[in-house]
């Protein structure tokens, strides 16, 4: 059998190589870089093909495909959400993604995205808070201390200048895990026994819990004026974290309204409830926070462009680091019409 | 760094291993087996989640995602279609696919599908012809002698008893390539200088050309009564092969009408032009061919269930053959909430 041509190979970033890459660059540096990549792509938002993700729901979870394209590069992510996985020792969310060349359709990169999704979600949250949180915010309540919590804490430190996080989880073991992991990063960490305690003095409230059901992590009386809420865990139909009354008091910012109205906190509101697209705030086309007593809510569900930005960042880093393998994934006969002959010659 | 758990690994079938697998089983045997797998899934058609594929079009081609699920297993295929690729020495169509466990969202298999798509398309074509072609058909015209042609010829031999194929391509070099590859399979092969010549005495006409434009590979006067047309190459918006008048004289059978009306030959017809779903013929719920002079047309565009069947077949074969690698694709920390800790411990 002749060796495959270089067209046959797709760079693949395994979990092992993603961890090497992130540790090589530094976690906080990666978060800052990703926020910059995502911001650059949000500023050219109209250039992207956009579609709500393609979801396949079952009783226990969801499997989704999230494609986008800027006309030069195409990207998609495969991601699942299965809250009951944790009981079996499995991840609630796992993901992988791909970039391809629009001109030829050939893949450019295949990458794990379980870790990368946690990083890009945190980077996006902190990017939004830079535009929406009250000036001088230094304390963040972090409600839900699961797989994504530490990434959120470090992104808000590195990107927004948060100096103290106040942790709460319905399971104290999760809070202990989170607090232990955050030691040594120069963040003040306070573990709290109730959500109310976690909110004390917090100008930013991040909710990142995992139940697939209508939950009420925050009730209306818990949220005072002037805070910024970063709602991360309300991200599929039937999965919300905030009481509807909070939404009615808030200025709501979203990624892509057609998707957020299906998946976000605002699935609790009328389909025409006014929301602002975050990219428009960043592009100077819409106001962000307009006064100090306003409650701002970033109703984050995660959008395909964020994954696209993250994958492009990873692809760029491979040039320097070589932290990848080459997968023989594309059949590439010498004569492109001779796929069958390639098969015969493999005998 | 501790070694990843078995949950981290996804079996991956490279192009190399797909070729080993197909040659190990035998090409014709694979085609017969795939037709049986696809038929079994077509008979439980209502059990599947179905959606038209999610396409991202550009001036030069298309990139598509094709998901489906039977409630137990989820599958999707990534596939491109770029007719201009051939000029650069690249494949017009490349593909890969994935199966996942609906209960957990964890991937079960990642596989090349460029070769597998050619196989499943041919198996589906021949399966349809078993139901629709005139009795005793032994001669097939094969118009378009590119990457998929030999797979079509062998599928019709192995599944439908076709004994002679009459080849025509606008490029004689493609016909020479196809005829040479088909030597030694016990098929009569006649190379023809025109499409009209290829049609002489053919009871089955397969069109499998690649141009992304409204083409007319067959005109109305070329098609006599009683033939079965297997239209494979009209498979995306703006890409058709048959003159509209042929369609108006034919009984038309399709995979999934919402997709075929966008992509198939019937994009030339009114949106309510009657068509029959192939699975209904196979399930005894609709008539197939009703008389010997009828023209039947299988307006094939390729549907996600066929890829699902093919991927499951490959996964089943891995148990015996081991023709795969294990990819470290899923981050799987010991404590599923401790994704960040896994990253730290990798240092």
Interface residues (C-beta under 8 A of the other chain):
Chain A: X1 X4 X7 X8 X12 X14 X15 X16 X18 X19 X20 X22 X23 X27 X49 X51 X54 X56 X58 X60 X61 X62 X63 X65 X67 X69 X71 X74 X76 X78 X80 X81 X82 X85 X86 X88 X89 X90 X91 X92 X94 X96 X98 X100 X102 X103 X104 X105 X106 X107 X112 X114 X115 X118 X145 X146 X147 X148 X149 X150 X151 X174 X177 X178 X180 X181 X327 X328 X329 X330 X331 X332 X333 X334 X335 X336 X337 X338 X339 X340 X341 X342 X343 X344 X346 X347
Chain B: X1 X4 X7 X8 X12 X14 X15 X16 X18 X19 X20 X22 X23 X27 X49 X51 X54 X56 X58 X60 X61 X62 X63 X65 X67 X69 X71 X74 X76 X78 X80 X81 X82 X85 X86 X88 X89 X90 X91 X92 X94 X96 X98 X100 X102 X103 X104 X105 X106 X107 X112 X114 X115 X118 X145 X146 X147 X148 X149 X150 X151 X174 X177 X180 X181 X327 X328 X329 X330 X331 X332 X333 X334 X335 X336 X337 X338 X339 X340 X341 X342 X343 X344 X346 X347
